[in-house]
Amino acid sequence: MRWLLDTNTIIHALNGVLSVRRRLNEVEEQGDILTSSVVVGELIYGAECSARREENRENIRRKLERIRIVPLDAQIAEKWGMLKAQLRARGRLKADIDLLIAATAIAEEAALVTDDADLLGGDIPGLTTENWV
């Protein structure tokens, strides 16, 4: 099994949310833990905007050492374009960054672990989600 962690899931882990930390420890034994390079960008942005920039960047770096970072590539870009068009045709607009993360999970055949209601709604074709909060 594979799990791709969304930004909010990694933030919950960094902030010590017990349910997320416990589940993360469990699944490390069972499969692959991934995240998107887009998520890394969001995490760094948050750290840069915080009052404790260096401390937060170091915490992010340590957490990401145990997670494989998936770069954006042509396959993910193609999946994103198709998803965006399908959702638009149904009148279901999503944030581009959320769709890039979802497209990465689909391309990697991973469950997206998120606490984002827009991604948990079940309206993105081919996306499997879990919420560990």
C-alpha positions in Angstrom: 0.0 0.0 0.0 1.1 3.6 -0.6 0.0 6.7 1.2 0.6 10.3 -0.1 0.5 12.8 2.7 -1.2 16.2 2.0 0.2 19.4 3.6 -2.3 19.4 6.4 -1.5 15.8 7.4 2.3 16.6 7.7 1.4 19.7 9.7 -0.7 17.6 12.0 2.2 15.2 12.4 4.6 18.1 13.1 2.2 19.5 15.7 2.0 16.2 17.5 -1.6 15.3 16.7 -1.7 11.8 18.3 -4.0 10.1 15.8 -1.9 11.2 12.9 1.5 10.3 14.5 0.2 6.9 15.6 -1.2 6.0 12.1 2.0 7.3 10.5 4.1 5.0 12.6 1.8 2.1 11.8 1.8 2.5 8.0 5.6 3.0 7.8 5.8 -0.8 8.5 3.1 -1.6 5.9 4.0 0.4 2.8 5.4 3.5 1.2 4.9 7.0 2.6 5.0 9.7 -0.1 4.3 13.4 -0.6 4.3 15.8 -3.5 6.9 18.4 -4.2 4.0 20.8 -4.2 3.4 19.9 -0.6 7.0 20.6 0.2 6.6 24.1 -1.3 3.5 24.7 0.8 5.3 23.6 4.0 8.3 25.8 3.3 6.0 28.7 2.6 4.3 28.2 5.9 7.6 28.1 7.7 8.9 31.2 6.0 5.8 33.1 7.1 6.1 32.0 10.7 7.7 33.6 13.7 10.0 30.6 14.1 11.3 30.2 10.6 14.5 28.3 11.2 13.0 25.9 13.8 10.0 25.1 11.6 12.2 24.6 8.5 14.4 22.2 10.5 11.3 20.3 11.8 10.1 20.0 8.2 13.5 18.8 7.0 13.6 16.1 9.6 10.0 14.9 8.9 10.7 14.8 5.2 13.8 12.6 5.6 11.4 9.6 6.2 9.1 10.5 3.2 9.7 10.0 -0.5 9.1 13.3 -2.3 7.4 12.8 -5.7 8.4 15.5 -8.3 5.9 16.9 -10.8 6.4 15.2 -14.1 4.6 15.0 -17.5 2.3 12.1 -16.3 1.1 14.1 -13.3 0.7 17.2 -15.4 -1.4 15.3 -17.9 -3.5 13.7 -15.1 -4.0 17.2 -13.6 -5.2 18.6 -16.9 -7.7 15.8 -17.4 -9.0 16.0 -13.8 -9.4 19.8 -14.0 -11.4 19.5 -17.3 -13.6 16.7 -16.0 -14.4 18.6 -12.8 -15.0 21.8 -14.7 -17.5 20.0 -17.0 -19.4 18.9 -13.9 -19.3 22.4 -12.4 -16.9 21.2 -9.6 -14.0 23.7 -9.3 -11.0 22.8 -7.1 -7.9 24.8 -6.3 -5.1 24.0 -8.7 -2.7 23.0 -6.0 -5.2 20.6 -4.4 -5.7 19.0 -7.9 -1.9 18.7 -8.4 -1.6 16.9 -5.1 -4.6 14.7 -6.0 -3.1 14.0 -9.5 0.1 13.0 -7.9 -1.7 10.5 -5.6 -3.6 9.0 -8.5 -0.4 8.7 -10.7 1.4 7.0 -7.8 -1.5 4.7 -7.1 -1.5 6.0 -3.5 -4.3 6.9 -1.1 -4.2 10.7 -0.4 -4.1 11.3 3.3 -5.8 14.6 3.9 -8.0 16.6 6.2 -9.2 18.9 3.3 -12.9 18.7 2.8 -12.6 19.6 -0.8 -10.4 16.5 -1.4 -12.4 14.2 0.8 -15.7 14.8 -1.0 -15.4 11.8 -3.3 -15.9 13.8 -6.5 -12.4 13.4 -8.0 -12.3 10.4 -10.3 -9.8 7.7 -9.4 -8.8 9.4 -6.0 -8.8 7.3 -2.9 -8.6 9.3 0.4 -8.1 8.7 4.1 -8.4 11.1 6.9 -6.2 10.3 9.9 -7.4 13.2 12.1 
